[in-house]
Amino acid sequence: MNLFNNTGILYIVPTPIGNLSDITYRALKTLQEVDIIACENIQHTNILLKHFNIKNILISFNKNNEIEQSSYLIKKLKKGKTIALVSNAGTPVINDPGYLLIKQCHIFNIKIVPLPGPCAAITALSASGISSDRFCYEGFLPSKKKTRCDLLYSLRKEKRTMIFYESKYRIIDTITDIINEIGKNRHIVIAREITKKWEMIYSNKAEIILSWIKEDQNRYNKGENVVIIDGYQEPKKVNISENIKNTFSILRSVLSLKQSVLLTSKIHKMNKNNLYKYAIKKEEK
C-alpha cells in the first residue's frame, strides 16, 4: 500500500553553518536535481549555489511570507514537483520558517525526505563536555530582560542540559541573568562562530565566563552564540552520625556556633561546610 499520494517530494536540506566544506554530497545532488529551491534568503543561498556551480529556480520562503508561500508550494507538490527547503544556515525549521509547510505536507500525504546535516546546537553540544544523554532545546532567549529572567528562573531546577541561542548584542546581559536567576556556580559553555575561522568554545562556571568574556570584546562582538547550561543537580544529602551530633551539642553548650563546628569537624575529620549546614538548621528550630 502506498502511504503517499501521487505527488512530488519535499526535501529538507541542511546547509553549512559557516564552513562550506560541511555540505554533504547528497545535499548538493538534491539541490541540483529538484525543481524548486525554497530559501529563506535568495541572495544568501545563491552564494552557496554559485560556490558549487549549481543553477536552479529559487523562491523566497521566510517568516514574512510563509503562509502564502506554503500554499503555493503545496500546489506545486500536488502537481508532482520536487522542492528543496533550505534556511540561511543549518537544519531548516530549527528557529527558521518551514513548520507550516511541513505540517501541510503531512495533511495532504505529501512525502517528506529530511536530509541529515549541520546544526549549531548539536555541534556545540557535542563539544561542550556537559552531559548530552538528556537535553532540551529552548531556542533564542527572549530579548526583553524581564521575560528572559522569568524564563531562566523557571528553568533553574531543570535537570536536563539546556541549549539556547543568543545574539552578540545580548550575550553579556544573558550571562548576567543566568548568574542571577540560576546561579553563579552553574557550569555553562559558550560556543561562538561554530565551524568558522574564529570558532570559540569556552567552558566554566557562569561568573568566571562573565569575567572572561568582558576582558576582550572580540570574545562577544561577532556572530551568534550557542549557550549550554548544565542541568540542575540535587544537593547530596549528608548523613550526620549520632556520635558527631553529640560532640557538636556538647561543644555548642560552651562555645560559639563557629567554634563548635570547627572543632567538631576536626575531631571527626569531616567537611565543616556540611556540618555548618546541619548546625544552622538545628539553631533555627
Backbone hydrogen bonds in HBPLUS format (Angstrom, degrees):
<---DONOR---> <-ACCEPTOR-->    atom                        ^
c    i                          cat <-CA-CA->   ^        H-A-AA   ^      H-
h    n   atom  resd res      DA  || num        DHA   H-A  angle D-A-AA Bond
n    s   type  num  typ     dist DA aas  dist angle  dist       angle   num
A0005-ASN N   A0109-ASN O   3.25 MM 104  5.97 158.1  2.30 147.2 153.1     1
A0007-THR N   A0005-ASN O   2.71 MM   2  5.39 131.8  1.94 110.3  94.4     2
A0008-GLY N   A0077-LEU O   2.74 MM  69  4.66 164.8  1.76 146.9 150.5     3
A0083-ILE N   A0009-ILE O   2.95 MM  74  6.37 163.9  1.98 163.7 168.1     4
A0010-LEU N   A0111-LYS O   2.95 MM 101  6.34 169.1  1.96 161.3 163.0     5
A0113-VAL N   A0010-LEU O   2.82 MM 103  6.16 165.4  1.84 157.4 160.5     6
A0011-TYR N   A0083-ILE O   2.72 MM  72  6.05 172.7  1.72 167.0 169.5     7
A0085-LEU N   A0011-TYR O   2.73 MM  74  6.06 166.4  1.75 173.7 177.8     8
A0012-ILE N   A0113-VAL O   2.97 MM 101  6.22 158.8  2.02 135.3 140.6     9
A0115-LEU N   A0012-ILE O   2.89 MM 103  5.87 167.6  1.91 159.6 160.9    10
A0013-VAL N   A0085-LEU O   2.99 MM  72  5.88 165.0  2.01 154.7 159.6    11
A0015-THR N   A0090-GLY O   3.12 MM  75  5.02 155.7  2.18 123.1 124.1    12
A0090-GLY N   A0015-THR O   2.74 MM  75  5.02 144.4  1.87 134.4 140.3    13
A0022-ASP N   A0019-ASN O   2.98 MM   3  5.83 168.7  1.99 127.4 130.6    14
A0023-ILE N   A0020-LEU O   3.37 MM   3  6.08 173.3  2.37 119.1 120.1    15
A0028-LEU N   A0024-THR O   3.12 MM   4  6.45 162.2  2.15 151.1 155.0    16
A0029-LYS N   A0025-TYR O   2.95 MM   4  6.17 162.1  1.99 151.8 156.7    17
A0030-THR N   A0026-ARG O   2.94 MM   4  6.11 155.7  2.00 145.9 152.5    18
A0031-LEU N   A0027-ALA O   2.93 MM   4  6.16 166.0  1.95 154.6 157.9    19
A0032-GLN N   A0028-LEU O   3.02 MM   4  6.15 141.0  2.17 141.5 152.1    20
A0033-GLU N   A0029-LYS O   3.04 MM   4  6.19 145.4  2.16 143.2 151.8    21
A0034-VAL N   A0030-THR O   3.01 MM   4  5.96 152.8  2.09 161.6 163.0    22
A0035-ASP N   A0082-THR O   2.92 MM  47  5.27 135.4  2.12 123.9 136.5    23
A0036-ILE N   A0082-THR O   3.20 MM  46  6.63 148.0  2.30 152.1 160.5    24
A0084-ALA N   A0036-ILE O   2.91 MM  48  6.38 159.0  1.96 154.3 160.6    25
A0037-ILE N   A0057-ILE O   2.84 MM  20  6.11 153.4  1.91 161.7 170.5    26
A0059-ILE N   A0037-ILE O   2.98 MM  22  6.37 155.9  2.04 158.0 160.4    27
A0038-ALA N   A0084-ALA O   2.76 MM  46  6.03 158.1  1.81 162.6 170.4    28
A0086-VAL N   A0038-ALA O   2.94 MM  48  6.26 167.9  1.96 166.0 166.8    29
A0039-CYS N   A0059-ILE O   3.00 MM  20  6.29 165.5  2.02 172.9 177.3    30
A0061-PHE N   A0039-CYS O   2.74 MM  22  5.22 147.9  1.84 146.5 142.6    31
A0045-THR N   A0041-ASN O   2.98 MM   4  6.23 166.4  1.99 161.4 165.1    32
A0046-ASN N   A0042-ILE O   2.89 MM   4  6.00 147.9  1.99 147.4 156.6    33
A0047-ILE N   A0044-HIS O   3.24 MM   3  5.49 134.0  2.47 100.0 110.9    34
A0048-LEU N   A0045-THR O   3.08 MM   3  5.22 117.3  2.49  98.7 113.1    35
A0049-LEU N   A0045-THR O   2.99 MM   4  6.35 164.4  2.01 155.2 159.3    36
A0050-LYS N   A0046-ASN O   2.87 MM   4  5.92 165.8  1.89 150.5 154.3    37
A0051-HIS N   A0047-ILE O   3.14 MM   4  6.21 150.1  2.23 138.4 146.3    38
A0052-PHE N   A0048-LEU O   3.33 MM   4  6.68 140.8  2.49 142.9 152.0    39
A0052-PHE N   A0049-LEU O   3.13 MM   3  5.32 129.8  2.40  98.8 111.3    40
A0054-ILE N   A0049-LEU O   2.82 MM   5  4.85 173.6  1.82 139.6 141.7    41
A0053-ASN N   A0050-LYS O   3.13 MM   3  4.75 165.5  2.15 100.2 103.3    42
A0065-ASN N   A0062-ASN O   3.20 MM   3  5.61 136.8  2.40 107.3 117.7    43
A0066-GLU N   A0062-ASN O   2.89 MM   4  5.46 110.7  2.38 153.8 170.1    44
A0069-GLN N   A0065-ASN O   2.84 MM   4  5.89 172.8  1.84 169.4 171.8    45
A0070-SER N   A0066-GLU O   2.88 MM   4  5.77 145.3  2.00 140.6 149.2    46
A0071-SER N   A0067-ILE O   3.40 MM   4  6.66 158.4  2.45 145.2 148.9    47
A0072-TYR N   A0068-GLU O   3.23 MM   4  6.56 155.2  2.30 143.2 150.2    48
A0073-LEU N   A0069-GLN O   2.86 MM   4  6.06 162.3  1.89 151.8 155.9    49
A0074-ILE N   A0070-SER O   2.93 MM   4  6.07 150.9  2.01 146.2 154.1    50
A0075-LYS N   A0071-SER O   3.21 MM   4  6.44 152.7  2.29 142.6 148.7    51
A0076-LYS N   A0072-TYR O   3.20 MM   4  6.57 152.8  2.28 142.9 150.2    52
A0077-LEU N   A0073-LEU O   2.86 MM   4  6.12 158.2  1.91 150.0 156.0    53
A0078-LYS N   A0074-ILE O   2.88 MM   4  6.08 153.2  1.96 147.4 154.5    54
A0079-LYS N   A0075-LYS O   3.23 MM   4  6.46 131.6  2.48 134.8 146.4    55
A0079-LYS N   A0076-LYS O   3.07 MM   3  5.17 134.2  2.29  96.4 109.3    56
A0081-LYS N   A0076-LYS O   3.08 MM   5  5.51 159.7  2.12 148.3 142.5    57
A0080-GLY N   A0077-LEU O   2.96 MM   3  5.12 160.4  2.00 108.8 112.9    58
A0095-ASN N   A0093-VAL O   2.94 MM   2  5.70 107.1  2.49 116.6  99.7    59
A0102-ILE N   A0098-GLY O   3.02 MM   4  6.22 167.8  2.03 160.2 163.2    60
A0103-LYS N   A0099-TYR O   2.91 MM   4  6.07 157.7  1.96 150.5 157.2    61
A0104-GLN N   A0100-LEU O   3.04 MM   4  6.26 154.9  2.11 144.9 150.8    62
A0105-CYS N   A0101-LEU O   3.00 MM   4  6.31 146.1  2.12 144.0 153.9    63
A0106-HIS N   A0102-ILE O   3.13 MM   4  6.48 150.7  2.22 147.4 153.8    64
A0107-ILE N   A0103-LYS O   3.11 MM   4  6.45 152.8  2.19 142.3 150.0    65
A0108-PHE N   A0104-GLN O   2.94 MM   4  6.18 156.0  2.00 151.9 157.0    66
A0110-ILE N   A0105-CYS O   2.78 MM   5  4.75 170.9  1.79 149.1 149.7    67
A0109-ASN N   A0106-HIS O   3.29 MM   3  5.05 164.5  2.32 100.5 103.6    68
A0123-THR N   A0119-CYS O   2.92 MM   4  6.03 165.3  1.94 162.3 167.3    69
A0124-ALA N   A0120-ALA O   2.92 MM   4  5.98 163.8  1.95 149.8 153.8    70
A0125-LEU N   A0121-ALA O   2.98 MM   4  6.12 157.0  2.04 142.0 149.1    71
A0126-SER N   A0122-ILE O   3.02 MM   4  6.17 154.8  2.08 147.7 152.9    72
A0127-ALA N   A0124-ALA O   3.07 MM   3  5.40 142.0  2.22 105.8 116.4    73
A0128-SER N   A0125-LEU O   3.15 MM   3  5.00 166.6  2.16 105.5 109.4    74
A0161-THR N   A0134-ARG O   3.15 MM  27  6.41 157.6  2.20 147.9 141.1    75
A0136-CYS N   A0161-THR O   2.79 MM  25  6.28 152.7  1.87 164.7 173.6    76
A0163-ILE N   A0136-CYS O   2.95 MM  27  6.27 151.3  2.03 162.3 167.8    77
A0138-GLU N   A0163-ILE O   2.84 MM  25  5.98 178.7  1.84 172.2 172.6    78
A0165-TYR N   A0139-GLY O   2.88 MM  26  5.47 155.1  1.94 121.9 122.6    79
A0141-LEU N   A0165-TYR O   3.37 MM  24  6.63 149.7  2.46 176.8 168.2    80
A0148-ARG N   A0144-LYS O   2.89 MM   4  6.04 159.5  1.94 158.0 165.0    81
A0149-CYS N   A0145-LYS O   2.78 MM   4  5.99 162.3  1.81 157.1 161.8    82
A0150-ASP N   A0146-LYS O   2.86 MM   4  6.05 158.9  1.91 149.7 155.8    83
A0151-LEU N   A0147-THR O   3.05 MM   4  6.23 155.5  2.11 143.4 149.5    84
A0152-LEU N   A0148-ARG O   2.98 MM   4  6.26 166.8  2.00 152.5 155.9    85
A0153-TYR N   A0149-CYS O   2.86 MM   4  6.01 159.9  1.90 150.3 156.2    86
A0154-SER N   A0150-ASP O   3.03 MM   4  6.20 150.8  2.11 141.8 149.3    87
A0155-LEU N   A0151-LEU O   3.17 MM   4  6.45 127.1  2.46 139.2 152.9    88
A0155-LEU N   A0152-LEU O   3.07 MM   3  5.12 138.4  2.25  96.9 109.0    89
A0156-ARG N   A0153-TYR O   3.20 MM   3  5.15 167.6  2.22 106.3 108.8    90
A0158-GLU N   A0155-LEU O   3.03 MM   3  5.02 169.1  2.04 112.5 113.1    91
A0232-TYR N   A0158-GLU O   2.75 MM  74  5.55 172.1  1.76 135.4 136.9    92
A0162-MET N   A0229-ILE O   2.96 MM  67  5.09 169.2  1.97 150.9 153.5    93
A0229-ILE N   A0162-MET O   2.85 MM  67  5.09 160.1  1.89 146.2 153.0    94
A0164-PHE N   A0227-VAL O   2.82 MM  63  5.06 154.8  1.88 149.5 157.4    95
A0227-VAL N   A0164-PHE O   2.89 MM  63  5.06 161.8  1.93 135.3 141.4    96
A0166-GLU N   A0225-ASN O   2.88 MM  59  5.10 151.4  1.96 145.5 148.9    97
A0225-ASN N   A0166-GLU O   2.74 MM  59  5.10 169.4  1.75 166.5 168.4    98
A0170-ARG N   A0167-SER O   3.29 MM   3  5.70 148.1  2.40 106.8 114.3    99
A0174-THR N   A0170-ARG O   2.81 MM   4  5.96 158.2  1.86 160.4 167.7   100
A0175-ILE N   A0171-ILE O   2.99 MM   4  6.20 161.2  2.02 148.8 152.7   101
A0176-THR N   A0172-ILE O   3.03 MM   4  6.21 157.0  2.08 146.8 153.6   102
A0177-ASP N   A0173-ASP O   2.91 MM   4  6.17 151.2  1.99 144.6 152.7   103
A0178-ILE N   A0174-THR O   2.85 MM   4  6.15 148.9  1.95 147.9 157.0   104
A0179-ILE N   A0175-ILE O   3.02 MM   4  6.30 154.8  2.09 146.6 152.3   105
A0180-ASN N   A0176-THR O   3.05 MM   4  6.36 158.3  2.10 146.6 152.3   106
A0181-GLU N   A0177-ASP O   2.81 MM   4  5.86 159.8  1.85 153.3 158.2   107
A0182-ILE N   A0178-ILE O   2.80 MM   4  5.23 152.1  1.88 136.9 145.0   108
A0183-GLY N   A0178-ILE O   3.03 MM   5  6.49 147.3  2.14 145.5 152.6   109
A0186-ARG N   A0183-GLY O   3.36 MM   3  5.50 164.3  2.38 104.5 109.1   110
A0207-GLU N   A0184-LYS O   3.12 MM  23  4.99 165.1  2.14 142.8 138.7   111
A0206-ALA N   A0186-ARG O   2.98 MM  20  5.80 142.5  2.12 147.7 156.5   112
A0230-ASP N   A0187-HIS O   2.92 MM  43  5.49 173.6  1.92 171.3 169.6   113
A0188-ILE N   A0204-ASN O   2.94 MM  16  5.84 174.3  1.94 162.1 160.2   114
A0204-ASN N   A0188-ILE O   3.10 MM  16  5.84 166.6  2.12 169.4 173.4   115
A0189-VAL N   A0228-ILE O   2.81 MM  39  5.03 146.8  1.92 143.4 152.4   116
A0228-ILE N   A0189-VAL O   2.92 MM  39  5.03 166.7  1.94 149.0 153.2   117
A0190-ILE N   A0202-TYR O   2.87 MM  12  5.30 160.0  1.91 154.1 159.5   118
A0202-TYR N   A0190-ILE O   2.88 MM  12  5.30 162.4  1.92 150.6 156.0   119
A0191-ALA N   A0226-VAL O   2.91 MM  35  5.05 162.9  1.94 150.8 155.5   120
A0226-VAL N   A0191-ALA O   2.80 MM  35  5.05 162.2  1.83 149.1 155.4   121
A0192-ARG N   A0200-MET O   2.79 MM   8  5.20 163.5  1.82 155.9 161.6   122
A0200-MET N   A0192-ARG O   2.93 MM   8  5.20 157.1  1.99 154.0 155.3   123
A0196-LYS N   A0193-GLU O   3.00 MM   3  5.45 159.8  2.04 133.4 137.8   124
A0199-GLU N   A0196-LYS O   3.15 MM   3  5.26 149.8  2.25 118.1 115.2   125
A0208-ILE N   A0205-LYS O   3.09 MM   3  5.40 122.7  2.44 105.5 119.8   126
A0209-ILE N   A0205-LYS O   2.97 MM   4  6.24 159.8  2.01 160.5 167.0   127
A0210-LEU N   A0206-ALA O   3.02 MM   4  6.26 154.7  2.08 150.4 157.1   128
A0211-SER N   A0207-GLU O   3.25 MM   4  6.46 161.1  2.29 140.1 144.0   129
A0212-TRP N   A0208-ILE O   2.91 MM   4  6.10 159.5  1.95 148.6 155.1   130
A0213-ILE N   A0209-ILE O   2.85 MM   4  5.95 163.9  1.88 153.9 157.1   131
A0214-LYS N   A0210-LEU O   3.19 MM   4  6.26 145.7  2.32 141.8 150.0   132
A0215-GLU N   A0212-TRP O   3.26 MM   3  5.42 144.6  2.39  99.9 109.6   133
A0219-ARG N   A0216-ASP O   2.91 MM   3  5.66 164.1  1.94 122.2 127.1   134
A0220-TYR N   A0217-GLN O   3.10 MM   3  5.57 168.4  2.12 115.3 118.0   135
A0221-ASN N   A0217-GLN O   2.95 MM   4  5.80 133.7  2.17 158.5 171.6   136
A0245-LYS N   A0241-SER O   2.99 MM   4  6.32 161.5  2.02 151.5 157.1   137
A0246-ASN N   A0242-GLU O   2.89 MM   4  6.08 155.6  1.95 148.7 154.5   138
A0247-THR N   A0243-ASN O   3.11 MM   4  6.34 157.3  2.16 142.2 148.1   139
A0248-PHE N   A0244-ILE O   2.94 MM   4  6.18 165.7  1.96 154.6 158.3   140
A0249-SER N   A0245-LYS O   2.93 MM   4  6.12 160.6  1.97 148.6 153.9   141
A0250-ILE N   A0246-ASN O   3.04 MM   4  6.25 160.8  2.08 151.2 155.3   142
A0251-LEU N   A0247-THR O   3.08 MM   4  6.31 168.9  2.10 154.4 157.2   143
A0252-ARG N   A0248-PHE O   2.75 MM   4  5.86 155.0  1.81 152.3 160.6   144
A0253-SER N   A0249-SER O   3.19 MM   4  6.30 132.9  2.42 138.0 147.5   145
A0253-SER N   A0250-ILE O   3.31 MM   3  5.42 138.8  2.50  96.8 107.4   146
A0254-VAL N   A0251-LEU O   3.10 MM   3  5.66 157.0  2.15 111.8 118.7   147
A0255-LEU N   A0251-LEU O   2.77 MM   4  5.75 136.7  1.96 151.4 165.7   148
A0260-SER N   A0256-SER O   2.89 MM   4  6.01 158.5  1.94 151.8 158.3   149
A0261-VAL N   A0257-LEU O   2.97 MM   4  6.16 161.2  2.01 153.7 158.1   150
A0262-LEU N   A0258-LYS O   3.03 MM   4  6.19 163.5  2.06 147.6 152.4   151
A0263-LEU N   A0259-GLN O   2.96 MM   4  6.10 169.9  1.97 152.3 154.6   152
A0264-THR N   A0260-SER O   3.00 MM   4  5.98 161.8  2.03 144.8 150.7   153
A0265-SER N   A0261-VAL O   2.96 MM   4  6.02 160.3  2.00 147.8 153.4   154
A0266-LYS N   A0262-LEU O   3.12 MM   4  6.33 146.8  2.24 139.9 148.7   155
A0267-ILE N   A0263-LEU O   2.88 MM   4  6.11 160.3  1.92 153.4 158.8   156
A0268-HIS N   A0264-THR O   3.02 MM   4  6.16 164.0  2.05 151.8 155.3   157
A0269-LYS N   A0265-SER O   2.78 MM   4  5.35 106.9  2.32 127.5 142.5   158
A0270-MET N   A0265-SER O   3.00 MM   5  4.93 150.9  2.09 131.5 140.7   159
A0275-LEU N   A0271-ASN O   3.27 MM   4  6.58 159.6  2.31 147.0 152.8   160
A0276-TYR N   A0272-LYS O   2.75 MM   4  5.89 145.6  1.87 141.9 152.2   161
A0277-LYS N   A0273-ASN O   3.04 MM   4  6.31 152.0  2.12 145.2 151.0   162
A0278-TYR N   A0274-ASN O   3.23 MM   4  6.53 157.0  2.28 143.1 148.8   163
A0279-ALA N   A0275-LEU O   2.88 MM   4  6.13 156.6  1.93 148.0 155.0   164
A0280-ILE N   A0276-TYR O   2.88 MM   4  6.12 157.0  1.93 152.2 157.3   165
A0281-LYS N   A0277-LYS O   3.15 MM   4  6.38 165.2  2.18 148.0 151.3   166
A0282-LYS N   A0278-TYR O   2.99 MM   4  6.21 151.3  2.08 146.5 155.0   167
A0283-GLU N   A0279-ALA O   2.89 MM   4  6.14 151.2  1.97 147.5 155.2   168
A0284-GLU N   A0280-ILE O   3.01 MM   4  6.25 143.6  2.14 145.2 155.0   169
